[in-house]
Amino acid sequence: MFSLIFFTGSSLSDQVHQNPADMYKNPGQTAEITCSHRIDTYNQILWYKQTKTGQLQLLGYMLGTSKSLEPGVTVAIRGDANKDKNCTLTINDLFMNSSAVYFCAARFHSATYH
């Protein structure tokens, strides 16, 4: 039997938090990672996966309470990207390629286009 190892990246800012810091799961199980921030004007949380080869893959994001997933990804994102709220990344039915570093980033997104 194989065990899957997940590490979550840490932010340079002490105002963005990700939980748990790491986890160990078996194939077929579900992994959940939560992200929150304490920045007044930020309204978007982006989720990334970094593979063993170092490649970064955008999985999707929450803008307020609206989610957007990248084509072909098999994750779920739910919650709220505003200050002091939780945004959760869920990976169901884990398999060997699920093992990676997952991390979130928070930012301000303006809906106004210039």
C-alpha positions, 0 to 999 in steps of 0.5 A, a space after each residue: 500500500 502507498 501513502 500519499 504525502 501532502 505539504 502545504 506551502 507557507 506564505 511570506 505574509 503572516 496574514 495568510 494562513 493555510 491549514 493543515 501544514 502537512 498531511 498523510 493520506 492513502 489512495 482513495 481518501 479525501 484531502 481538505 486544505 483551508 486558507 484564510 487571510 486577514 487583509 481588509 481589501 483582499 477578495 480573491 484566493 488562488 490555489 496552486 499545486 507544485 509537483 515534484 518537478 517544480 511545476 506550478 499548476 493553477 487549480 482555480 480560485 475563489 473571488 468572494 464567494 464565486 469559484 472558478 476551476 481550471 479546465 481538467 482539474 479534479 478538485 473542488 473549491 468552496 467558501 469565501 475569499 474575503 477577510 477572516 473567511 475560509 476557503 477550502 480546497 478538496 481533493 477527492 479519491 486521491 491517487 499517486 499523482 495527487 502527492 504534491 505541495 499545495 498552496 494558496 495565495 490571497 490578493 485583491 481583484 478588481 472587477 473594473 477593467 481599464 
